[in-house]
Amino acid sequence: MAELLTHDGTWTFDDKVIRIVPGRDRGVHKLRQTLGEVAVPLHAVAGIAYEPGRKGGRLRLRLRDGADPLLYATGGGLPDAADPYQVAVDPDRTGVAEYFADEVRNALLLDQVPTGPTDSYLLPGPKVPLSASGGDGAATFDGDRVAITWNWMAEEGKKSAGARELALADLAGVEWRPNVGLENGHLRFRVKGAQATTQPPKHDPNSIVLWGLKKELGHTALLAAAVAARLPHPSDTGQSGQVGQTGRRPELLAKPPVPAPEDAVPAQVTDHAEDPDALLRRLRELGDLKRDGILTDEEFTAAKSALLRRFG
């Protein structure tokens, strides 16, 4: 068990799951606190890195593309402070952070976790019901329907159209964009069978304008992720190629190619402390990887040590 405790949050790793609990300090972003504890299965992880800084540093977890509906729905638009897969490291915890990263990397190597895109969400997404307010309106999502209401800042066209109610089954996707500079962001719901609109969000009756307030950003991003998690995965192109699209991850709309036999990794073996044959098989696999130049001497030594600890 590896554990990292900082003022920004607590991360634990038990060889199979990384549990992330955000800190409760006032400086911790509202999105992370609202999202709460996140359990990331090891097979959803593409990598991890500790980045040293002048005062402490930052530990970053990189997930496989398509594994998390929050990252997909927000399309890389979350600021570092709002990203639940990053944690600021206190100056007296840098050694622990480096050890934590090494433990995760060794487990990824031993379990031969692929780094490519996934064809299904490996995390469940935010819990519902959820409500979120923007500059000209608000949305609620109960898991089956999205309801949109307008406030006094909405354009007359939206007010005239009145409140909207969209069934999940009628949605082709959800699009979330943060504000950039003086340009407003938006939360847009795309309806099946409708052509992609060129209307600005302030005139689109299926869009809510976002001004960029921290609370607004966090709640709308979580609502977008909750909707995306309940729609077909973006790798599913069976519905006009638009399912779950946000316009930022088109590479996820195609399934990853199947590797040729010569590129395939050795079959994974279940580890049991009482099974010495399993240990020998895993050691031979590591030796083959080192012999073939896939592992460096340092990586082989670290992986071998981690394997022996697991069987110990």
Secondary structure, DSSP 8 states (H G I E B T S, - for coil): -EEEEETTEEEEE-SSEEEEEE--STTS-HHHHHH--EEEEGGGEEEEEEEE-SSSEEEEEEE-TTS-HHHHHHTT---GGG-TTEEEE-GGGHHHHHHHHHHHHHHHHHTT---S--SS-SS----S-EEEE-SSEEEEE-SSEEEEEE-TTS-HHHHHH--EEEEGGGEEEEEEE--BTTB-EEEEEEETT-----S-TTT-TTEEEE---HHHHHHHHHHHHHHHHTS--TT--TTTT-TT--SS-GGGGS------GGG---------TT-HHHHHHHHHHHHHHHHTTSS-HHHHHHHHHHHHHHH-
